[in-house]
Amino acid sequence: MQIRLRAIFASLAAGATAGTDQLVIRDGASGVGTIIWQADLSVPANGGDRVQLSNLDIRATPGNSLTVEFVNGLGQARETVNGEGDIIPVGYPLFMS
């Protein structure tokens, strides 16, 4: 079996300091798995940025976890991640529901 990510919503809201953070999807555990997708989110002071994607087919290697996380830790910021996925048999055709 494989874990498959189908949709993701992530937001970054800054406090008094502007900055950039990186959102990553890892094939494996948090902090150590191979990064298989990434996006930079930049925010002005007291502003926000977001990523909202659907109809995805991002898969972990069979037997691995799939982790979605921010990696840079922007100070005084609020990070939110919401993902939707499923578990499929190995070899399942791409983009099949």
ChimeraX commands (.cxc) that place a marker at each C-alpha (Angstrom):
marker #1 position 0.00,0.00,0.00 radius 0.5
marker #1 position 1.00,3.63,-0.60 radius 0.5
marker #1 position -0.08,6.93,0.91 radius 0.5
marker #1 position -1.25,9.46,-1.69 radius 0.5
marker #1 position -1.84,13.20,-1.20 radius 0.5
marker #1 position -4.82,14.47,-3.24 radius 0.5
marker #1 position -5.25,18.07,-1.99 radius 0.5
marker #1 position -3.44,20.55,0.22 radius 0.5
marker #1 position -4.20,23.90,1.82 radius 0.5
marker #1 position -1.48,25.73,3.73 radius 0.5
marker #1 position -1.29,29.27,5.01 radius 0.5
marker #1 position 1.32,31.45,6.63 radius 0.5
marker #1 position 0.31,34.56,8.60 radius 0.5
marker #1 position 3.04,36.93,9.83 radius 0.5
marker #1 position 3.15,39.05,12.93 radius 0.5
marker #1 position 5.09,42.31,13.01 radius 0.5
marker #1 position 7.97,40.86,10.95 radius 0.5
marker #1 position 7.93,40.05,7.23 radius 0.5
marker #1 position 9.62,36.89,6.03 radius 0.5
marker #1 position 9.63,33.70,4.00 radius 0.5
marker #1 position 8.99,30.10,4.98 radius 0.5
marker #1 position 9.15,26.92,2.96 radius 0.5
marker #1 position 6.37,24.35,2.77 radius 0.5
marker #1 position 7.57,20.84,1.88 radius 0.5
marker #1 position 6.14,17.40,1.27 radius 0.5
marker #1 position 8.45,14.61,2.37 radius 0.5
marker #1 position 8.59,10.98,1.40 radius 0.5
marker #1 position 9.22,9.80,4.94 radius 0.5
marker #1 position 9.29,11.12,8.47 radius 0.5
marker #1 position 9.12,14.77,9.48 radius 0.5
marker #1 position 12.48,16.52,9.28 radius 0.5
marker #1 position 14.34,13.64,7.64 radius 0.5
marker #1 position 12.34,12.27,4.69 radius 0.5
marker #1 position 13.30,13.12,1.12 radius 0.5
marker #1 position 11.66,16.36,-0.06 radius 0.5
marker #1 position 9.52,15.53,-3.11 radius 0.5
marker #1 position 7.66,18.87,-3.45 radius 0.5
marker #1 position 8.23,22.38,-2.10 radius 0.5
marker #1 position 6.86,25.92,-2.22 radius 0.5
marker #1 position 8.11,29.21,-0.77 radius 0.5
marker #1 position 5.56,31.40,0.99 radius 0.5
marker #1 position 6.46,35.07,1.50 radius 0.5
marker #1 position 4.58,37.38,3.80 radius 0.5
marker #1 position 4.74,41.11,4.53 radius 0.5
marker #1 position 4.52,42.31,8.13 radius 0.5
marker #1 position 1.00,41.61,9.43 radius 0.5
marker #1 position 0.16,39.87,6.12 radius 0.5
marker #1 position -0.31,36.36,4.82 radius 0.5
marker #1 position 0.23,33.93,1.96 radius 0.5
marker #1 position -1.28,30.56,1.08 radius 0.5
marker #1 position -1.08,27.51,-1.13 radius 0.5
marker #1 position -4.27,25.77,-2.21 radius 0.5
marker #1 position -4.01,22.84,-4.63 radius 0.5
marker #1 position -6.36,20.03,-5.56 radius 0.5
marker #1 position -6.37,17.12,-8.03 radius 0.5
marker #1 position -2.91,16.09,-6.85 radius 0.5
marker #1 position -1.36,12.63,-7.02 radius 0.5
marker #1 position 1.74,12.87,-4.84 radius 0.5
marker #1 position 2.76,9.46,-3.48 radius 0.5
marker #1 position 5.07,8.20,-0.79 radius 0.5
marker #1 position 7.35,5.28,-1.48 radius 0.5
marker #1 position 5.59,2.03,-0.46 radius 0.5
marker #1 position 5.92,1.60,3.30 radius 0.5
marker #1 position 6.87,5.24,3.96 radius 0.5
marker #1 position 4.91,8.00,5.61 radius 0.5
marker #1 position 4.07,11.21,3.72 radius 0.5
marker #1 position 4.76,14.36,5.71 radius 0.5
marker #1 position 3.68,17.95,4.96 radius 0.5
marker #1 position 5.47,20.62,7.00 radius 0.5
marker #1 position 6.93,24.12,7.15 radius 0.5
marker #1 position 10.70,23.96,7.56 radius 0.5
marker #1 position 12.14,27.44,8.22 radius 0.5
marker #1 position 10.05,28.53,11.21 radius 0.5
marker #1 position 9.32,32.22,10.65 radius 0.5
marker #1 position 9.23,33.94,14.06 radius 0.5
marker #1 position 5.88,35.30,15.29 radius 0.5
marker #1 position 4.05,33.56,12.44 radius 0.5
marker #1 position 1.10,31.21,12.37 radius 0.5
marker #1 position 1.46,28.20,10.07 radius 0.5
marker #1 position -1.51,26.05,9.07 radius 0.5
marker #1 position -1.50,22.88,6.98 radius 0.5
marker #1 position -4.45,20.76,5.92 radius 0.5
marker #1 position -4.07,17.81,3.57 radius 0.5
marker #1 position -6.44,15.27,2.08 radius 0.5
marker #1 position -5.31,11.91,0.87 radius 0.5
marker #1 position -5.92,8.20,0.75 radius 0.5
marker #1 position -4.16,4.85,0.76 radius 0.5
marker #1 position -3.86,3.02,-2.55 radius 0.5
marker #1 position -2.38,-0.28,-3.76 radius 0.5
marker #1 position 1.16,-0.12,-5.18 radius 0.5
marker #1 position 0.95,0.28,-8.96 radius 0.5
marker #1 position -2.44,2.03,-8.87 radius 0.5
marker #1 position -2.79,4.20,-12.04 radius 0.5
marker #1 position -1.94,7.90,-11.69 radius 0.5
marker #1 position -4.81,10.36,-11.11 radius 0.5
marker #1 position -7.45,7.65,-10.66 radius 0.5
marker #1 position -10.06,8.43,-8.01 radius 0.5
marker link #1:1,2 radius 0.2
marker link #1:2,3 radius 0.2
marker link #1:3,4 radius 0.2
marker link #1:4,5 radius 0.2
marker link #1:5,6 radius 0.2
marker link #1:6,7 radius 0.2
marker link #1:7,8 radius 0.2
marker link #1:8,9 radius 0.2
marker link #1:9,10 radius 0.2
marker link #1:10,11 radius 0.2
marker link #1:11,12 radius 0.2
marker link #1:12,13 radius 0.2
marker link #1:13,14 radius 0.2
marker link #1:14,15 radius 0.2
marker link #1:15,16 radius 0.2
marker link #1:16,17 radius 0.2
marker link #1:17,18 radius 0.2
marker link #1:18,19 radius 0.2
marker link #1:19,20 radius 0.2
marker link #1:20,21 radius 0.2
marker link #1:21,22 radius 0.2
marker link #1:22,23 radius 0.2
marker link #1:23,24 radius 0.2
marker link #1:24,25 radius 0.2
marker link #1:25,26 radius 0.2
marker link #1:26,27 radius 0.2
marker link #1:27,28 radius 0.2
marker link #1:28,29 radius 0.2
marker link #1:29,30 radius 0.2
marker link #1:30,31 radius 0.2
marker link #1:31,32 radius 0.2
marker link #1:32,33 radius 0.2
marker link #1:33,34 radius 0.2
marker link #1:34,35 radius 0.2
marker link #1:35,36 radius 0.2
marker link #1:36,37 radius 0.2
marker link #1:37,38 radius 0.2
marker link #1:38,39 radius 0.2
marker link #1:39,40 radius 0.2
marker link #1:40,41 radius 0.2
marker link #1:41,42 radius 0.2
marker link #1:42,43 radius 0.2
marker link #1:43,44 radius 0.2
marker link #1:44,45 radius 0.2
marker link #1:45,46 radius 0.2
marker link #1:46,47 radius 0.2
marker link #1:47,48 radius 0.2
marker link #1:48,49 radius 0.2
marker link #1:49,50 radius 0.2
marker link #1:50,51 radius 0.2
marker link #1:51,52 radius 0.2
marker link #1:52,53 radius 0.2
marker link #1:53,54 radius 0.2
marker link #1:54,55 radius 0.2
marker link #1:55,56 radius 0.2
marker link #1:56,57 radius 0.2
marker link #1:57,58 radius 0.2
marker link #1:58,59 radius 0.2
marker link #1:59,60 radius 0.2
marker link #1:60,61 radius 0.2
marker link #1:61,62 radius 0.2
marker link #1:62,63 radius 0.2
marker link #1:63,64 radius 0.2
marker link #1:64,65 radius 0.2
marker link #1:65,66 radius 0.2
marker link #1:66,67 radius 0.2
marker link #1:67,68 radius 0.2
marker link #1:68,69 radius 0.2
marker link #1:69,70 radius 0.2
marker link #1:70,71 radius 0.2
marker link #1:71,72 radius 0.2
marker link #1:72,73 radius 0.2
marker link #1:73,74 radius 0.2
marker link #1:74,75 radius 0.2
marker link #1:75,76 radius 0.2
marker link #1:76,77 radius 0.2
marker link #1:77,78 radius 0.2
marker link #1:78,79 radius 0.2
marker link #1:79,80 radius 0.2
marker link #1:80,81 radius 0.2
marker link #1:81,82 radius 0.2
marker link #1:82,83 radius 0.2
marker link #1:83,84 radius 0.2
marker link #1:84,85 radius 0.2
marker link #1:85,86 radius 0.2
marker link #1:86,87 radius 0.2
marker link #1:87,88 radius 0.2
marker link #1:88,89 radius 0.2
marker link #1:89,90 radius 0.2
marker link #1:90,91 radius 0.2
marker link #1:91,92 radius 0.2
marker link #1:92,93 radius 0.2
marker link #1:93,94 radius 0.2
marker link #1:94,95 radius 0.2
marker link #1:95,96 radius 0.2
marker link #1:96,97 radius 0.2
view
